[in-house]
Amino acid sequence: MTAAGQGLRRFFAARFVGELGNQFSLYAIPLLVYLPSHNAARSGTAFAVEWLARLSGLALAGNVVDRFGSRAVYMLAELLRSVSFLLAFVLVMSAPGSSYPVLLALGAVLGMSHEHFYIAGEALVGRVARRDVEHAQGILGILDQIALVAGPAVAALVAGLASTMTLLAVVGALALCGAGLVFSLPLAEPPSAVHFGGAGGRHALREMTVGFRAVSRSRALRVMVGLTMLSNLVLGVVLALGPALVTGVFRYPQQAYGLLGSVAGAVSALALVGGRLARRRCSAIAVGLTALCGIFCAGAAIGVASGFTGFALLYVAVLSLDAIFGVFVRSERIRLLAPELLGRGVSAVVLLNFILLPVAGVLVRWYAQALGPRKLILTAALAAGALALPMMRALRSNLESRPLSNATQALDGGR
């Protein structure tokens, strides 16, 4: 086996254990926050803190990777995650009463480090794979999907055999393993990778401002961002209240929360295939907006679901429809942005899309106890759906006024 082949396999292993650790942490932290007190408001606070950190990481990660190099940033992100999770495990085991503030801090570290892990990984794959980037990205997509489907179920199994707390140590060990694998890659950072000085931050801010201006000049893009923000608000409320609904409202064991996540991951993958098949019969706009309507309807139905089976089906539906709508949004924004503004425009769009996710956590923090989890989800879904209706009409009108051949190409680019 060549050195390049060995390096690629090590990178695949590093990325897989990193994503597996991410899925473990997304299972463990919400449960560890909610179960001791059965206080859904705490879940909302933890969700808001994590997503504020993710937004900060998203804004900074590209510039940090450009300045310090992809491998260095990847290793540091994994080392930070490893040290944080192992330290949190020790602190919570030695002083159980301090678990809530420790877990809040851990969620912030997870949010910030994961964005750097992901952006650095995307930059690093090009250097490791060299001429075979498309093949490598395909394998990474498969590995990410395996982690998404298997991760929550394996986490539930580990928690059942040991404890949910044990998963913190497991995540720390996986992150340390990932950092070691990347350290062993036969690469040298380019001389220009490390740059010190005060201009980097100002340059990144200027580039982000250019991206925001590109979004503001396109009415279709503005409306699409608004619709994505509303769908993410509903998604965020549903995700933040997941542990409270599964273990609190329906009184199922915590392992059911992990299995539900695995089923949602598997069905989302099938839904993406179904979306592509539907695209052969319908327009991209029809598929995307139908999925968006489904998110609001399924979210509202969760609010009136009386049994766990109905809730589980609707929970899976929200996540699956969100995956389909996400494909539509990613395809259309590429078509709507000018080629020379694509990178900066996409960065601005992604940042704007996620702004209401921490807001969803704040809503859960303020209103979950007063309204109850189901009534809060019902209210959020109905309000978001009502705001989205005129925006969907405006987006459909704007996109359909463009040449049909362009719209048809939007979801066919990867076919």
C-alpha positions in Angstrom: 0.0 0.0 0.0 1.3 3.5 -0.9 1.9 6.2 1.6 -0.9 8.2 0.0 -3.3 5.3 0.4 -2.3 4.8 4.0 -2.8 8.5 4.7 -6.2 8.5 3.1 -7.3 5.5 5.2 -6.0 7.1 8.4 -8.0 10.3 7.5 -11.2 8.3 6.9 -10.7 6.6 10.3 -10.1 9.9 12.0 -13.2 11.5 10.4 -15.4 8.5 11.3 -14.4 8.3 15.0 -14.8 12.1 15.2 -18.4 11.9 13.8 -19.2 8.9 15.9 -18.0 10.9 19.0 -20.2 13.8 17.9 -23.2 11.5 17.7 -22.4 10.1 21.1 -22.2 13.6 22.6 -25.5 14.7 21.0 -27.1 11.7 22.7 -25.4 12.0 26.1 -25.4 15.8 26.8 -29.2 16.5 26.4 -30.0 13.5 28.5 -27.5 14.3 31.3 -28.9 17.9 31.3 -32.5 16.9 31.5 -32.7 13.7 33.5 -31.4 14.8 37.0 -34.1 17.5 37.4 -36.6 16.7 34.6 -36.5 20.5 33.9 -37.1 21.2 30.2 -35.9 24.8 30.7 -32.4 23.5 31.4 -32.5 21.7 28.1 -33.4 24.9 26.3 -30.5 26.7 27.9 -28.1 24.0 27.0 -29.3 24.0 23.4 -29.0 27.8 23.1 -25.5 27.8 24.6 -24.3 25.0 22.2 -25.8 26.7 19.1 -24.4 30.2 20.0 -21.0 28.5 20.2 -21.6 26.8 16.9 -22.5 30.1 15.3 -19.3 31.7 16.7 -17.3 28.7 15.4 -18.9 28.9 12.0 -18.0 32.6 11.7 -14.4 32.0 12.8 -13.4 28.5 11.5 -12.6 29.4 7.9 -10.3 32.2 8.8 -8.6 30.1 11.5 -8.0 27.2 9.2 -6.6 29.6 6.5 -4.2 31.1 9.1 -3.0 28.1 11.0 -3.4 25.2 8.6 -6.0 22.4 8.2 -4.1 19.6 10.1 -3.1 21.8 13.0 -6.7 23.1 13.5 -8.2 19.6 13.1 -5.8 18.2 15.8 -6.4 21.1 18.1 -10.1 20.8 17.8 -10.0 17.1 18.6 -7.6 17.6 21.5 -9.8 20.3 22.9 -12.8 18.1 22.7 -10.8 15.2 24.2 -9.5 17.2 27.2 -12.9 18.8 27.8 -14.9 15.6 27.8 -12.4 13.7 29.9 -12.3 16.6 32.4 -16.1 16.9 32.4 -16.3 13.1 33.2 -14.0 13.4 36.1 -15.7 16.6 37.5 -19.2 15.2 37.2 -18.3 11.9 38.7 -16.5 13.5 41.6 -19.1 16.3 42.2 -22.5 15.2 40.8 -24.1 18.5 42.1 -21.9 20.5 39.7 -23.0 18.6 36.6 -25.3 21.3 35.1 -22.7 24.1 34.7 -20.1 21.6 33.6 -22.4 20.3 30.9 -23.2 23.8 29.8 -19.5 24.6 29.3 -19.1 21.2 27.6 -21.9 22.0 25.1 -20.1 25.3 24.3 -16.8 23.5 23.7 -18.6 20.9 21.6 -20.3 23.6 19.4 -17.1 25.6 18.9 -14.8 22.6 18.3 -17.1 20.8 15.9 -17.3 23.7 13.5 -13.5 23.9 13.4 -13.3 20.1 13.1 -15.7 20.1 10.2 -14.2 23.0 8.2 -10.6 21.8 8.8 -11.6 18.3 7.7 -13.1 19.6 4.5 -9.9 21.5 3.8 -7.7 18.5 4.8 -9.4 16.0 2.5 -8.2 17.9 -0.5 -4.6 17.7 0.6 -4.8 14.0 1.6 -6.8 12.7 -1.4 -5.0 15.0 -3.9 -6.4 14.0 -7.4 -9.1 11.7 -6.1 -11.1 14.2 -4.1 -14.5 13.3 -5.5 -14.0 9.6 -4.6 -12.8 10.6 -1.1 -15.8 12.9 -0.5 -18.1 10.1 -1.6 -16.6 7.7 1.0 -16.7 10.4 3.7 -20.4 10.9 2.9 -21.0 7.2 3.5 -19.0 7.2 6.7 -20.9 10.3 8.0 -24.2 8.6 7.2 -23.1 5.4 9.0 -22.2 7.5 12.1 -25.5 9.4 11.9 -27.5 6.1 11.8 -25.4 3.9 14.1 -24.1 6.5 16.5 -27.3 7.1 18.6 -28.1 3.4 18.8 -24.5 2.5 19.8 -24.6 5.3 22.4 -27.8 4.0 23.8 -26.3 0.5 24.0 -23.2 1.8 25.8 -25.4 3.8 28.2 -27.4 0.7 28.9 -24.4 -1.5 29.5 -22.5 1.1 31.6 -24.1 4.6 32.1 -24.8 7.7 30.1 -22.0 9.4 32.0 -19.5 6.9 30.6 -20.2 8.3 27.2 -18.3 11.4 28.1 -15.2 9.4 28.6 -15.8 7.5 25.4 -16.1 10.7 23.4 -12.9 12.0 24.9 -11.1 8.8 24.0 -12.5 8.9 20.4 -11.4 12.5 20.0 -7.9 11.7 21.2 -7.7 8.8 18.8 -8.8 11.0 15.9 -6.2 13.6 16.8 -3.5 10.9 16.9 -4.6 9.6 13.4 -4.4 13.0 11.9 -1.0 13.7 13.5 0.3 10.6 11.8 -0.7 11.7 8.3 2.4 12.1 6.0 1.8 15.8 5.3 3.6 19.0 5.8 1.7 22.2 6.2 2.3 24.7 3.4 4.6 27.6 4.4 1.8 30.1 3.9 -0.6 28.2 6.3 0.6 30.0 9.4 0.1 33.7 9.4 0.1 36.1 12.4 -1.0 39.6 12.4 -4.1 41.8 13.0 -5.3 41.8 9.4 -6.8 38.3 9.5 -9.8 39.2 11.6 -10.6 42.4 9.7 -10.2 40.6 6.4 -12.6 37.9 7.5 -15.1 40.5 8.6 -14.9 42.3 5.3 -15.4 39.1 3.4 -18.4 38.2 5.5 -19.9 41.7 4.9 -19.6 41.1 1.2 -21.5 37.9 1.6 -24.3 39.6 3.5 -24.6 42.2 0.8 -24.9 39.5 -1.8 -27.8 38.0 0.1 -29.5 41.3 0.6 -29.4 42.1 -3.1 -31.4 39.0 -4.1 -35.1 39.0 -3.1 -35.4 35.2 -3.7 -32.3 34.6 -1.5 -33.7 36.8 1.3 -37.0 35.0 1.3 -35.3 31.6 1.2 -33.1 32.5 4.2 -36.3 33.6 6.0 -38.0 30.4 5.3 -35.0 28.3 6.4 -34.8 30.3 9.6 -38.5 29.5 10.4 -38.0 25.8 9.6 -34.9 25.8 11.8 -36.9 27.4 14.6 -39.4 24.5 14.6 -36.6 22.0 14.2 -34.7 23.5 17.1 -37.7 23.5 19.5 -38.4 19.8 18.6 -34.7 18.8 19.1 -34.3 20.7 22.3 -37.4 19.1 23.8 -36.6 15.6 22.5 -35.4 14.2 25.9 -38.3 15.8 27.7 -40.8 14.3 25.4 -39.3 10.8 25.2 -38.4 10.3 28.9 -40.7 12.9 30.6 -44.0 13.2 28.7 -44.2 9.6 27.3 -42.0 8.0 30.1 -40.0 5.8 27.8 -36.4 4.8 28.9 -33.6 6.9 27.7 -32.4 4.3 25.3 -35.5 5.0 23.2 -34.2 8.5 22.6 -31.0 7.0 21.0 -33.0 4.5 18.9 -35.3 7.3 17.8 -32.2 9.2 16.6 -30.9 6.2 14.7 -34.3 5.6 13.0 -34.5 9.3 12.1 -31.0 9.1 10.5 -31.9 6.0 8.4 -35.3 7.4 7.3 -33.6 10.7 6.4 -31.2 8.9 4.1 -34.2 7.1 2.4 -36.1 10.4 2.2 -33.2 12.0 0.3 -33.5 9.2 -2.3 -37.2 9.6 -2.4 -36.8 13.3 -2.9 -34.6 12.7 -5.9 -37.1 10.3 -7.4 -39.9 12.8 -6.8 -37.8 15.4 -8.5 -38.2 13.5 -11.7 -41.9 14.0 -11.7 -42.2 17.4 -10.0 -40.2 20.7 -10.1 -37.5 21.4 -7.5 -39.6 24.2 -6.1 -42.6 21.9 -5.6 -40.5 19.3 -3.8 -38.7 21.8 -1.6 -41.8 23.8 -0.5 -43.9 20.6 0.0 -41.1 19.4 2.4 -41.2 22.8 4.2 -45.0 22.6 4.6 -44.6 19.1 5.9 -42.1 20.3 8.6 -44.6 22.8 10.0 -47.5 20.3 9.8 -45.6 17.5 11.4 -44.3 19.9 14.1 -47.8 21.0 14.9 -49.0 17.4 15.0 -46.3 16.6 17.6 -48.0 19.1 19.8 -51.3 17.1 19.8 -49.8 13.6 19.6 -51.2 11.5 22.5 -49.0 8.4 22.2 -45.3 7.6 21.8 -45.7 5.9 18.5 -47.5 8.8 16.9 -44.9 11.2 18.3 -42.0 9.0 17.1 -43.4 8.9 13.5 -43.8 12.7 13.5 -40.4 13.3 15.0 -38.8 11.2 12.3 -40.9 13.0 9.7 -39.7 16.5 10.8 -36.0 15.4 10.6 -36.5 13.6 7.2 -38.4 16.5 5.6 -35.8 18.9 6.9 -33.2 16.9 5.0 -35.2 17.1 1.8 -35.7 20.9 2.2 -32.0 21.3 3.0 -31.1 19.8 -0.4 -33.5 22.2 -2.1 -32.0 25.2 -0.3 -28.4 24.3 -0.9 -29.1 23.8 -4.6 -31.0 27.0 -5.1 -28.6 29.2 -3.2 -25.8 28.1 -5.5 -27.8 29.0 -8.5 -28.9 32.4 -7.1 -25.4 33.6 -6.0 -23.0 35.0 -8.5 -20.0 32.6 -9.1 -17.5 35.1 -7.9 -19.4 35.6 -4.6 -20.3 31.9 -4.0 -18.0 31.2 -1.1 -18.7 34.4 0.8 -22.4 34.2 0.0 -22.8 30.6 1.1 -21.0 31.4 4.4 -23.4 34.3 5.0 -26.4 32.3 4.1 -25.4 29.4 6.4 -24.8 31.8 9.3 -28.2 33.5 8.8 -30.0 30.1 8.5 -28.8 29.0 11.9 -29.5 32.2 13.8 -32.9 31.1 15.1 -31.6 27.8 16.5 -30.2 29.4 19.7 -33.5 31.4 19.8 -35.3 28.1 19.8 -33.3 27.2 22.9 -34.3 30.5 24.6 -38.0 29.9 23.8 -37.7 26.4 25.5 -35.9 28.0 28.4 -38.7 30.6 28.9 -41.8 28.8 28.0 -41.4 25.0 28.3 -42.4 24.9 32.0 -45.4 27.3 31.6 -46.8 25.8 28.4 -45.5 22.3 28.5 -43.3 20.7 25.8 -46.1 19.7 23.4 -48.0 23.0 23.5 -44.8 24.9 23.0 -44.0 22.9 19.9 -47.6 23.3 18.6 -47.4 27.1 19.1 -44.0 27.4 17.5 -45.0 25.3 14.4 -48.3 27.2 13.9 -46.7 30.6 14.3 -43.8 29.7 12.0 -46.1 28.2 9.4 -48.4 31.3 9.4 -45.3 33.5 8.8 -44.0 31.2 6.1 -47.2 31.1 4.0 -46.8 34.5 2.2 -43.1 34.0 2.0 -43.5 30.6 0.2 -45.9 32.2 -2.3 -43.3 35.0 -2.9 -40.5 32.5 -3.4 -42.4 30.3 -5.7 -43.4 33.3 -7.8 -39.8 34.5 -8.0 -38.2 31.2 -8.8 -40.8 30.2 -11.4 -40.4 33.5 -13.2 -36.9 32.3 -14.1 -36.1 30.0 -17.0 -37.4 26.5 -16.3 -34.2 25.0 -17.5 -32.2 26.7 -14.8 -34.6 25.6 -12.1 -34.5 22.1 -13.4 -30.7 22.0 -13.1 -30.8 23.0 -9.4 -31.3 19.5 -8.0 -29.9 17.6 -11.0 -26.3 18.8 -10.6 -25.3 15.7 -8.6 -27.4 13.2 -10.6 
